[in-house]
Amino acid sequence: MTGLEVVGADVQALLARVRSGYAPPPDLRVSEFADAEIVLTSGPLAGTHWQTDFAPYQRGIMDAFHETGVQIVAVMGSSQWGKTSCCINLAAFHMAHDPCPILVVEPTVEPMAMDFAKHRLQPVIDASPRLRDVVAKKRSRDASNTILAKSFRGGAIAIGGANSAASLAARSVRLLILDEVDRYPAELPGEGSTLAIAFKRTTAYGRRRRIMLVSSPTLTGGPIDVWFHRGDQRRYHVPCPACGVMQAYKWANVRWVDRDPRTARIACEACEHLIDEAERVAMLEFGQWVPEAPDRADPSVVSFHLWEAYSPLSTLADIVAGFLRARDAQKAGDAAEMHTWQNTTLGEPVEPDQGAGVEPSALVARREAWPDGVDVPDRAAVLTMGVDVQDDRLELLVVGWGPGEESWIVDRQTLPGDTSQPDPWESLDEVLAHEYRHGLGVRLPITATCIDSAGHRTALVYDYAFRMAARRVFAIIGRDGQRPIVSSPAPKRWGQDRRKVPLYTVGVDAAKAIWISRLGLTEAGRGFVHIPLTDWADEELAAQLTSERLVRRYEKGVPVQRWKKIRARNEALDMAVYALAALRLVHPDLEAAAARLRTEPAPSTPTPRPPGWIRRRPGGWLRGR
Ligand SMILES: [Zn+2]
């Protein structure tokens, strides 16, 4: 946009104001506007008038652009502080009182931008007479008012998705609202950094631009963490009801008794008074934002930090309960829930694991001898299997699971043979028909199996999963990136009669993180991985299980975590991932299953072992023919 166009835009805005016959009071603030005009349309207070006093810390955030020289406001926070409402109030203020082109960016067009436009912004417009009045009425064959783009007197608002270059690349805007920036793709293919593209839209407005970035953080060095630290880093200080000393609520000062979240209080830093739930919320009214870095390099950036202890809609009990759950999972080797809790409850970024992996020699050294004639020790209650399909062989790993997902590596085999031919698949039938000898005298079959369908044998894997569906054999495809360990399946139709087989997507990054972290545990119990002292559980198996490290890389200045292979062969880790996916697919109650085994009478005469099961070692599979 040229300078002339900028002037043009301003003249347009001025003309629009004159036409509308309304001149706003020059000192009206966003919070005052919201108190006067906005009706809440969602959440527990829907239908009531907006009151900034309900969560008074919002005033400083909404009104930050009224401070002299402020162009960029960054808010790093938990997920529950009223962020969407503050963004809408800011946009609505500009629609009604200070018209200008506005762009709101959500992480995705579908569903997030559509949701924001349809279910958050539109109801607010409909509920406010002043906004209804300024927003163009929808007319047939008129593109000026659609779900994602609306014009109003003197300006227009567009809602876009950071995953779409088209929705970021359009005309200049003066107000840019960037929601959940840590969930944006770091860059758009062929276009460069997503944030840079968005920022460019405001260049023409120079110092009059207003950019609001809000997000819960992800990793340290992520976009919202970076912008928070470029700003003056304000925290909301409140007076202790006992001694009056001003202080910020800190997680470090939260106290509770005996794992009971209902006893949670915040200890005053000065007098150790235990601030209870009623005091916690009541003190908000007397709070003020205090910058921790007032002498930052760029005074045009201000930043705010908030976490859930400030929210009148949360309770300390919920916060502590969430922490205790996350810590239990972490002790069992699953750090994902703790990361999420830190990001979305504390509003703090997480320092990524720098790739301190597990040494294979440590695994070999701690192998355990199981009792004679026992394939599965007492505490393991359920068996699952992961199968990797190569052109010339099937590889499999059988894992036993007990309460707390404590696990035992029970079996590891190679079934050689051209996998386009029936032979190796018939061998797999035999494995599925086999029952392992349990320490309590019973025999355990494999409960569920995941087979990788990527590679050259996709149709054969579908065939096999279809045929063995009753044995809970699942076709899976591994995908990296932030996704759950198992997603809901996509039905795949194949073959002449177009049979349907569910294909499950396995989030390999999350599953690998769990295995690598659990393999590093050193005390038996929740999450611990037991490895048998057998010939097949050798250096090679240990090396394969520990074959990847989590490393942090910068991609266009944004930190991302990626798994990096530190050796060529890693099938054992892949199979362990599939065995975990199989467990999560059938999600058995491991406590109940273990209890059942203890009460089940052992068979009086042991079932004879089928031939061919005498020796099992890598590459040493002997067919029982
Ligand atoms: Zn005090």
Boltz pocket constraint, residues with backbone or C-beta under 6 A from the ligand:
constraints:
  - pocket:
      binder: B
      contacts: [[A, 240], [A, 241], [A, 242], [A, 243], [A, 244], [A, 245], [A, 268], [A, 269], [A, 270], [A, 271], [A, 272], [A, 273]]
      max_distance: 6.0
